[in-house]
């Protein structure tokens, strides 16, 4: 479990701050401009910490609105392969496409700065290293991870890994690249597993997931993401590690939670069982499309705002 600090509050007569000391107004408390790994790490060390929210995002416009909503982490995931490009696997998205999407999300986040300044920090942007971008050699892995920070303007990179990837993560960290290690269910292995599978459901596999998490943390990973495991496995993982842990389909105990945005918005035809939609945006889109079609058919799109100049 993450070691947590509790803030001590001085009471009158306890030798602490005087009861007559002026209170600090909320307006005097400076809100950081951006969420950082260090800030999240400090946050989850508190006894009464509030879990942080993470969502996938693949474009600048959506990033701007999610930033205004106060989401702390935006993951430009390889799920863009399915959600944006229409493939049925995450392994089909090219590295250069994910780099471009990550840079777009960063620009969208930055465009929200004026509207959120002083209310909450802008979200971190997490780049997702796609299939075969870090598998062929350590040199290629470090180079490609660095591209996410430089070209994609990401704050941190995520990669699906087990304990055998500890050496390459150590090399990334040595180069100055923050890493989030993804353990548990690993969708990029779908060709081997024959489909998306949960993990950590037997004692042996539970021990493997926890061992992977600990080894990757010890290699220098700043964060962990655990996917599709029983809550008992999550609890053991949390007890064995000391960095922020993001969960997806892993129960409520994690320090943060992530969902694919389309699942949250009700846009997925077959969302995973752990994803409970917060909206029915699909029906909103259908209604808007029908309304536009009717306006076009009735020639009620409005007059041109442009006049001749001569």
RAMO-V967997 format. One record per residue. N is the residue number from 1. RES is the residue in one letter. SS is DSSP state (2 for helix, 1 for strand, 0 for the rest). PSI is psi as a letter, one per 30 degrees, with the letter a starting at -180 (* if undefined). OMEGA is omega in degrees with one decimal (* if undefined). Layout:
n=N res=RES ss=SS psi=PSI omega=OMEGA
n=N res=RES ss=SS psi=PSI omega=OMEGA
//
This chain:
n=1 res=X ss=0 psi=k omega=177.1
n=2 res=X ss=0 psi=k omega=175.8
n=3 res=X ss=0 psi=k omega=-173.8
n=4 res=X ss=0 psi=k omega=174.6
n=5 res=X ss=1 psi=k omega=171.9
n=6 res=X ss=0 psi=k omega=-179.4
n=7 res=X ss=0 psi=k omega=178.4
n=8 res=X ss=0 psi=k omega=-179.7
n=9 res=X ss=0 psi=k omega=-178.5
n=10 res=X ss=0 psi=k omega=177.4
n=11 res=X ss=0 psi=l omega=179.6
n=12 res=X ss=0 psi=k omega=177.5
n=13 res=X ss=0 psi=g omega=-177.0
n=14 res=X ss=0 psi=g omega=-178.0
n=15 res=X ss=0 psi=f omega=178.8
n=16 res=X ss=0 psi=b omega=-178.3
n=17 res=X ss=0 psi=k omega=180.0
n=18 res=X ss=0 psi=k omega=179.8
n=19 res=X ss=0 psi=f omega=-178.5
n=20 res=X ss=0 psi=f omega=-179.8
n=21 res=X ss=0 psi=k omega=-178.1
n=22 res=X ss=0 psi=k omega=179.1
n=23 res=X ss=0 psi=k omega=177.3
n=24 res=X ss=0 psi=k omega=-179.8
n=25 res=X ss=0 psi=l omega=179.1
n=26 res=X ss=2 psi=e omega=-178.3
n=27 res=X ss=2 psi=f omega=-178.9
n=28 res=X ss=2 psi=f omega=179.6
n=29 res=X ss=0 psi=j omega=-177.1
n=30 res=X ss=0 psi=k omega=177.4
n=31 res=X ss=0 psi=k omega=179.2
n=32 res=X ss=0 psi=k omega=-178.7
n=33 res=X ss=0 psi=e omega=-174.5
n=34 res=X ss=1 psi=k omega=172.7
n=35 res=X ss=0 psi=k omega=-178.3
n=36 res=X ss=0 psi=l omega=176.2
n=37 res=X ss=2 psi=e omega=-179.3
n=38 res=X ss=2 psi=e omega=-179.6
n=39 res=X ss=2 psi=e omega=178.7
n=40 res=X ss=2 psi=e omega=179.0
n=41 res=X ss=2 psi=e omega=177.5
n=42 res=X ss=2 psi=e omega=-177.2
n=43 res=X ss=2 psi=e omega=-175.2
n=44 res=X ss=0 psi=f omega=175.2
n=45 res=X ss=0 psi=f omega=-179.1
n=46 res=X ss=1 psi=k omega=179.6
n=47 res=X ss=0 psi=e omega=-175.6
n=48 res=X ss=0 psi=h omega=-175.3
n=49 res=X ss=0 psi=k omega=175.9
n=50 res=X ss=0 psi=k omega=179.4
n=51 res=X ss=0 psi=k omega=-179.1
n=52 res=X ss=1 psi=l omega=-174.7
n=53 res=X ss=1 psi=k omega=177.6
n=54 res=X ss=1 psi=k omega=176.1
n=55 res=X ss=1 psi=l omega=171.7
n=56 res=X ss=1 psi=l omega=179.8
n=57 res=X ss=0 psi=k omega=-173.8
n=58 res=X ss=0 psi=g omega=-178.3
n=59 res=X ss=0 psi=l omega=-174.2
n=60 res=X ss=2 psi=e omega=-176.8
n=61 res=X ss=2 psi=e omega=179.0
n=62 res=X ss=2 psi=e omega=179.1
n=63 res=X ss=2 psi=e omega=179.7
n=64 res=X ss=2 psi=e omega=-178.8
n=65 res=X ss=2 psi=e omega=177.6
n=66 res=X ss=2 psi=e omega=175.4
n=67 res=X ss=2 psi=e omega=177.2
n=68 res=X ss=2 psi=f omega=179.1
n=69 res=X ss=0 psi=f omega=174.3
n=70 res=X ss=0 psi=g omega=176.5
n=71 res=X ss=0 psi=k omega=-172.7
n=72 res=X ss=0 psi=e omega=-176.8
n=73 res=X ss=1 psi=k omega=172.9
n=74 res=X ss=1 psi=k omega=-179.8
n=75 res=X ss=1 psi=j omega=175.0
n=76 res=X ss=1 psi=i omega=-167.7
n=77 res=X ss=0 psi=l omega=174.5
n=78 res=X ss=0 psi=f omega=171.2
n=79 res=X ss=0 psi=f omega=170.7
n=80 res=X ss=2 psi=f omega=175.9
n=81 res=X ss=2 psi=e omega=-179.7
n=82 res=X ss=2 psi=e omega=-171.6
n=83 res=X ss=2 psi=e omega=-175.6
n=84 res=X ss=0 psi=e omega=-176.0
n=85 res=X ss=0 psi=f omega=173.8
n=86 res=X ss=0 psi=g omega=175.4
n=87 res=X ss=0 psi=l omega=177.9
n=88 res=X ss=0 psi=g omega=176.4
n=89 res=X ss=0 psi=l omega=178.6
n=90 res=X ss=2 psi=f omega=-171.1
n=91 res=X ss=2 psi=f omega=-173.7
n=92 res=X ss=2 psi=f omega=-177.3
n=93 res=X ss=0 psi=k omega=-180.0
n=94 res=X ss=0 psi=l omega=178.8
n=95 res=X ss=2 psi=e omega=-176.1
n=96 res=X ss=2 psi=e omega=177.3
n=97 res=X ss=2 psi=e omega=179.5
n=98 res=X ss=2 psi=e omega=176.3
n=99 res=X ss=2 psi=e omega=179.8
n=100 res=X ss=2 psi=e omega=179.0
n=101 res=X ss=2 psi=e omega=180.0
n=102 res=X ss=2 psi=e omega=178.1
n=103 res=X ss=2 psi=e omega=177.4
n=104 res=X ss=2 psi=e omega=177.7
n=105 res=X ss=2 psi=e omega=177.1
n=106 res=X ss=2 psi=e omega=179.7
n=107 res=X ss=2 psi=e omega=177.6
n=108 res=X ss=2 psi=e omega=177.5
n=109 res=X ss=2 psi=e omega=-177.7
n=110 res=X ss=2 psi=e omega=-179.8
n=111 res=X ss=0 psi=f omega=179.1
n=112 res=X ss=0 psi=f omega=-172.2
n=113 res=X ss=2 psi=e omega=-176.4
n=114 res=X ss=2 psi=e omega=-175.7
n=115 res=X ss=2 psi=f omega=-179.5
n=116 res=X ss=2 psi=f omega=-175.2
n=117 res=X ss=0 psi=k omega=178.2
n=118 res=X ss=0 psi=f omega=179.7
n=119 res=X ss=0 psi=e omega=175.4
n=120 res=X ss=0 psi=l omega=-178.3
n=121 res=X ss=0 psi=l omega=169.6
n=122 res=X ss=1 psi=l omega=-178.5
n=123 res=X ss=0 psi=l omega=165.7
n=124 res=X ss=1 psi=l omega=175.0
n=125 res=X ss=1 psi=k omega=-178.9
n=126 res=X ss=1 psi=j omega=175.9
n=127 res=X ss=1 psi=k omega=-176.7
n=128 res=X ss=1 psi=j omega=-178.4
n=129 res=X ss=0 psi=k omega=-173.8
n=130 res=X ss=0 psi=l omega=179.5
n=131 res=X ss=0 psi=k omega=177.2
n=132 res=X ss=0 psi=g omega=176.1
n=133 res=X ss=0 psi=f omega=-179.0
n=134 res=X ss=0 psi=g omega=-173.6
n=135 res=X ss=0 psi=f omega=-169.9
n=136 res=X ss=0 psi=e omega=176.3
n=137 res=X ss=0 psi=l omega=178.3
n=138 res=X ss=2 psi=e omega=179.9
n=139 res=X ss=2 psi=e omega=178.2
n=140 res=X ss=2 psi=e omega=-178.7
n=141 res=X ss=2 psi=e omega=-179.2
n=142 res=X ss=2 psi=e omega=179.9
n=143 res=X ss=2 psi=e omega=-178.9
n=144 res=X ss=2 psi=e omega=176.0
n=145 res=X ss=2 psi=e omega=178.9
n=146 res=X ss=2 psi=e omega=178.1
n=147 res=X ss=2 psi=e omega=177.6
n=148 res=X ss=2 psi=e omega=178.7
n=149 res=X ss=2 psi=e omega=-174.1
n=150 res=X ss=2 psi=e omega=-178.0
n=151 res=X ss=0 psi=e omega=-178.3
n=152 res=X ss=0 psi=f omega=-180.0
n=153 res=X ss=0 psi=h omega=178.0
n=154 res=X ss=0 psi=l omega=175.8
n=155 res=X ss=0 psi=f omega=-174.2
n=156 res=X ss=1 psi=l omega=176.2
n=157 res=X ss=1 psi=k omega=176.4
n=158 res=X ss=1 psi=k omega=173.1
n=159 res=X ss=1 psi=k omega=175.8
n=160 res=X ss=1 psi=k omega=-171.5
n=161 res=X ss=0 psi=l omega=166.2
n=162 res=X ss=0 psi=a omega=-173.1
n=163 res=X ss=2 psi=f omega=-179.9
n=164 res=X ss=2 psi=f omega=178.4
n=165 res=X ss=2 psi=g omega=-179.1
n=166 res=X ss=2 psi=e omega=-179.2
n=167 res=X ss=2 psi=e omega=-179.0
n=168 res=X ss=2 psi=e omega=174.9
n=169 res=X ss=2 psi=e omega=177.5
n=170 res=X ss=2 psi=e omega=178.7
n=171 res=X ss=2 psi=e omega=176.3
n=172 res=X ss=2 psi=e omega=-179.1
n=173 res=X ss=2 psi=e omega=177.7
n=174 res=X ss=2 psi=e omega=178.9
n=175 res=X ss=0 psi=f omega=179.1
n=176 res=X ss=0 psi=g omega=-177.7
n=177 res=X ss=0 psi=j omega=175.9
n=178 res=X ss=0 psi=k omega=-174.3
n=179 res=X ss=1 psi=k omega=165.9
n=180 res=X ss=1 psi=j omega=-177.5
n=181 res=X ss=1 psi=k omega=-175.9
n=182 res=X ss=1 psi=j omega=-178.1
n=183 res=X ss=1 psi=l omega=-176.6
n=184 res=X ss=1 psi=b omega=174.8
n=185 res=X ss=0 psi=k omega=-177.0
n=186 res=X ss=0 psi=j omega=-172.5
n=187 res=X ss=2 psi=f omega=179.5
n=188 res=X ss=2 psi=f omega=177.7
n=189 res=X ss=2 psi=g omega=-175.4
n=190 res=X ss=2 psi=e omega=-179.7
n=191 res=X ss=2 psi=e omega=177.8
n=192 res=X ss=2 psi=e omega=-174.0
n=193 res=X ss=2 psi=f omega=-179.5
n=194 res=X ss=0 psi=g omega=-179.9
n=195 res=X ss=0 psi=l omega=178.6
n=196 res=X ss=0 psi=k omega=-175.3
n=197 res=X ss=0 psi=k omega=171.6
n=198 res=X ss=0 psi=l omega=-176.0
n=199 res=X ss=1 psi=l omega=173.8
n=200 res=X ss=0 psi=g omega=-174.4
n=201 res=X ss=0 psi=f omega=170.5
n=202 res=X ss=0 psi=l omega=-179.5
n=203 res=X ss=2 psi=e omega=-178.8
n=204 res=X ss=2 psi=e omega=-178.0
n=205 res=X ss=2 psi=e omega=175.0
n=206 res=X ss=2 psi=e omega=179.4
n=207 res=X ss=2 psi=e omega=178.7
n=208 res=X ss=2 psi=e omega=-179.0
n=209 res=X ss=2 psi=e omega=-179.9
n=210 res=X ss=2 psi=e omega=178.4
n=211 res=X ss=2 psi=e omega=177.6
n=212 res=X ss=2 psi=e omega=-177.4
n=213 res=X ss=2 psi=e omega=-178.6
n=214 res=X ss=2 psi=e omega=-178.6
n=215 res=X ss=2 psi=e omega=-177.9
n=216 res=X ss=2 psi=e omega=172.4
n=217 res=X ss=2 psi=e omega=-178.4
n=218 res=X ss=2 psi=f omega=177.1
n=219 res=X ss=0 psi=f omega=176.2
n=220 res=X ss=0 psi=g omega=178.7
n=221 res=X ss=0 psi=k omega=-178.4
n=222 res=X ss=0 psi=f omega=-179.6
n=223 res=X ss=1 psi=l omega=174.9
n=224 res=X ss=1 psi=l omega=170.5
n=225 res=X ss=1 psi=k omega=179.6
n=226 res=X ss=1 psi=k omega=-173.5
n=227 res=X ss=1 psi=k omega=167.3
n=228 res=X ss=0 psi=h omega=176.6
n=229 res=X ss=1 psi=l omega=175.4
n=230 res=X ss=0 psi=l omega=-178.7
n=231 res=X ss=2 psi=e omega=177.6
n=232 res=X ss=2 psi=e omega=177.4
n=233 res=X ss=2 psi=e omega=177.0
n=234 res=X ss=2 psi=e omega=-178.6
n=235 res=X ss=2 psi=e omega=179.1
n=236 res=X ss=2 psi=e omega=177.7
n=237 res=X ss=2 psi=e omega=179.2
n=238 res=X ss=2 psi=e omega=-179.8
n=239 res=X ss=2 psi=e omega=-175.3
n=240 res=X ss=2 psi=f omega=-174.7
n=241 res=X ss=0 psi=l omega=-176.1
n=242 res=X ss=0 psi=g omega=175.8
n=243 res=X ss=0 psi=l omega=178.3
n=244 res=X ss=1 psi=k omega=-178.7
n=245 res=X ss=1 psi=k omega=175.0
n=246 res=X ss=1 psi=k omega=179.3
n=247 res=X ss=1 psi=l omega=168.4
n=248 res=X ss=1 psi=j omega=-174.1
n=249 res=X ss=0 psi=h omega=-176.6
n=250 res=X ss=0 psi=g omega=179.5
n=251 res=X ss=0 psi=l omega=-172.1
n=252 res=X ss=0 psi=f omega=-172.8
n=253 res=X ss=0 psi=f omega=-176.5
n=254 res=X ss=0 psi=l omega=-179.4
n=255 res=X ss=0 psi=f omega=177.5
n=256 res=X ss=1 psi=l omega=179.8
n=257 res=X ss=1 psi=k omega=177.8
n=258 res=X ss=1 psi=k omega=170.8
n=259 res=X ss=1 psi=l omega=167.9
n=260 res=X ss=0 psi=k omega=-173.4
n=261 res=X ss=2 psi=e omega=-178.3
n=262 res=X ss=2 psi=e omega=175.3
n=263 res=X ss=2 psi=e omega=-179.5
n=264 res=X ss=2 psi=e omega=-175.4
n=265 res=X ss=0 psi=f omega=-179.4
n=266 res=X ss=0 psi=g omega=-179.3
n=267 res=X ss=0 psi=f omega=-178.5
n=268 res=X ss=0 psi=k omega=178.5
n=269 res=X ss=0 psi=e omega=-179.6
n=270 res=X ss=0 psi=i omega=-179.5
n=271 res=X ss=0 psi=l omega=175.4
n=272 res=X ss=0 psi=l omega=-174.5
n=273 res=X ss=0 psi=f omega=-178.4
n=274 res=X ss=0 psi=f omega=-176.9
n=275 res=X ss=0 psi=j omega=178.8
n=276 res=X ss=0 psi=j omega=-177.9
n=277 res=X ss=0 psi=k omega=175.9
n=278 res=X ss=0 psi=f omega=-179.0
n=279 res=X ss=0 psi=l omega=177.4
n=280 res=X ss=0 psi=i omega=-174.3
n=281 res=X ss=2 psi=f omega=177.4
n=282 res=X ss=2 psi=e omega=178.9
n=283 res=X ss=2 psi=e omega=176.0
n=284 res=X ss=2 psi=e omega=178.5
n=285 res=X ss=2 psi=e omega=178.2
n=286 res=X ss=2 psi=e omega=-179.3
n=287 res=X ss=2 psi=e omega=179.4
n=288 res=X ss=2 psi=e omega=179.2
n=289 res=X ss=2 psi=e omega=179.4
n=290 res=X ss=2 psi=e omega=179.1
n=291 res=X ss=2 psi=e omega=179.3
n=292 res=X ss=2 psi=e omega=178.9
n=293 res=X ss=2 psi=e omega=179.5
n=294 res=X ss=2 psi=e omega=178.6
n=295 res=X ss=2 psi=e omega=178.0
n=296 res=X ss=2 psi=e omega=-178.5
n=297 res=X ss=2 psi=e omega=-178.8
n=298 res=X ss=0 psi=g omega=-177.6
n=299 res=X ss=0 psi=h omega=-178.5
n=300 res=X ss=0 psi=h omega=180.0
n=301 res=X ss=0 psi=f omega=179.3
n=302 res=X ss=0 psi=l omega=-178.5
n=303 res=X ss=0 psi=l omega=175.0
n=304 res=X ss=0 psi=k omega=177.9
n=305 res=X ss=0 psi=g omega=-173.9
n=306 res=X ss=0 psi=k omega=176.3
n=307 res=X ss=0 psi=l omega=179.6
n=308 res=X ss=0 psi=k omega=179.5
n=309 res=X ss=0 psi=g omega=-179.6
n=310 res=X ss=0 psi=* omega=*
//
